Amino acid sequence: MYEKGAFATMKKEVYTSDVYTSFQNFELDNLFSREVILELGSGNGVFLVHLGRTFKDKNVIGIELDIKRAKKCYKKISREGLENTFVFSGDAKEIIPLFFPSSVVSKTFMLFPDPWPKSSTWRNRLFEISSAIMVDRISKVGATFNLVTDVEYIFSEVNELFTRVLGNWDFSNEWLFEFRKLFVPTLYYEKWLSEGRNFYWGVWIKKF
């Protein structure tokens, strides 16, 4: 068992499931002690840091599969001095069931998720029924799921999952307007914009 002090020296760095399970989880209560805003796939941290700046009265948590990108997120968080913003590195489908209590998230954001088109990488997809159920479990009633993608079928699948398969989420034009006001350009947004790609925006709100 590691000493509490050893974990304290690491607690503002990148969290991975391996690191977390190696230590006493004494800090988990602090992470979820107030309303949580979650970003799935934080990339290099541009939008994550923007969320941290915007919602200083909430805890902002990003999950990024790639450890190098997660470290970039941490550097930006550290540079900004954001005490309310954290990043996990690893598979969201493993991290969320391990560490996230039910009904703690008020907003989830997913910006330009990788479609993982090859059959060998399908397990990395974040827009399947298991992911929708996972998001539903951790979301409060009234929470929103905010998506922007350049892949039309991702938008269609997410809409199908929330409105028809789960059935307790509605598409919200009102919150879509708020999402687009909040949005700031990210690396992939700029890249796909320069290529002339179409963007598909959606916000779903949890009814019950």
N, C-alpha and C positions, 0 to 999 in steps of 0.2 A: 504494500500500500504506500502511495506517495504521500508526502507531507502536504498539508494544506498550503503552506508557504510556497512550496515549489510550484503549485498550480497558480497561485496568485501572480507569480512572475510571468506566467504565460497567458493570463486570462484576457489580455487585450490583443492577442495575436489571432492567427487563423485557427478556428476550431475545426477539428476533424472528428469523425466518430471514434477513431482509434485513440486520439488524445483524450477525448472526453471520457471514454470508458476506462482509461488508465488512472483516472483520478476520482476522488470523492465528488459527487455532483452537487456540492454545496452552493454553487453559483446558479444553478438552474432556476431556483425560486426567484432570484433577482432578474433573470432574463424575462420571466413571465409574470413579473409582479405588477405590470401594468399593460395596457393595450398594446398589441403587437401588430406591426406592419411587416409583411413578408415579401421578399422578392425571390422568385425562382429563376435561377440562371443569371447571376449578377454580372457576369462578364468582367470587365476591368473596373467596375465600380462607379461609373459616372452617375447612373440613375440612383444607385444605392445611397451614395453620398448626398445627392439632391434630396432624397426622401429623409435622410437623417437631419439635414438642415431644416427642412420644411416642417417636420413633425417632431419637434424637440421634446414634446410632452409625452411621447410614446417611444417604445423600444422598436427599433428597425433592425430586422434580421435578413441577411442575404444568404442564399445557398448557391454555391458555385461548384460544379463538378471538377473543373480543372484547377489543380492546386496553384499553378503559376498565376492564373488569373485571380484566384482568391487572394493571393499575396499582394497583388496589385490593388485589390479592393482594400485590404488592410492598410497599405501605405497611404492611400487616399484618406481613409478614415482617421488614421493617426495624424496626418498632416493637418486635417481640419479640426482635430481635437474633439471629435464627436463621441461623447461618453454614452450616447444612447444607441449607437450603431455597431452591429456585430456581423461577422461573416463565418459561416461554416464552409468547409470544403468537403465535398463528397456527394454521393447520390442522394438527392432529396427523398427518394422512395425508401431509403434506409434511415436517414437522419430524422425525418419527421416522425415516423412511428416510434423511434427510440426516445426522443426528447420532448416532443411538443404535446402538451396537455390538450384536452378537448376545449373548444369554444374560447380560444384566446386571441385569434387573429381577426382584425377588423377590415384589413385590406390585403389582398394578394395581387402581386404584379408579375406578369410573365411577358417579357419583351423579346420578340424575335427568337422563339425557341427553335433549336436545331431540329429539322424534320427527321434526321437520322434515316435516310431513305434505304440504306442497305439492310437486308434481313439480319445480318450479323450484328447490327447495332440497334435493332428495334427495342431492346431492353432498356435503352437510355431515354426513350421517348417519355415526355411528360404530359401527354394528352391522351391517356387511355382511361378506362373505367376505374382502375385501381387508383390512379392519380386523382381523379375527380372525387372518389369516395374519401381519399386522404385529405384533400382540401376541404371537403364538406365537414369532416369530423373536427378539424381544428378551427373552423370559422364560426364566429358568433352569428346569431340571427341578425340580419341587417348588414352583414359583411358583404364586401364586393370582391369579385374576381375580375381583374383588369388585364386585357390582352391586346397586343398589337403584333401582327405577323405579316410577312410578305407572301405567305403560303395559304392560298384560299382554303384548301382542304383541312388545314389545321383549325382555322376559324370555324368551319362547318362542323368539324368533329367536336370541338369544345362546346359549341352551341347545342349540339345534339345531346352531349353528355349532361350538361347542366339543366337544360329545359325539358328534355324528354326522358332520359334514362334516370337521372336523380329525381327530377320533377319538382324540386323545392327551390329552384332558382329561376328568376326571370331576367330576360334581357332588359337593360335599363338605358334609355336614351338620355335621361337626366344625368345619370352618373357618367355616361360616355362623354358628355360635354365637360364635366369636371376633370375627367382623366386627361382629355386632350389639352386642357388648360394647364394641368400639372406637368405634363410630359416635357422633357428636355431632350434634344438630339443626342443620340448615342452613336457609338462607332458603327454598328450595323445599320442604323437608320440612315446615317450619312452615306454609307457605302451603297445600300440598296437604292437610296434616292438618286445617287449619281448614275445608277444603271437604269433608271426609269421604271423601277418596279412599282406595282400597286401595293398599297397597304390596307390591311383589314383590321379594323378597330372594334373591340367589343368590351362591354362591361355587363356582368351578371350580378344580381343581388340576391342574397339568400333570404327567402320568405319565412321559413320555419325550419 
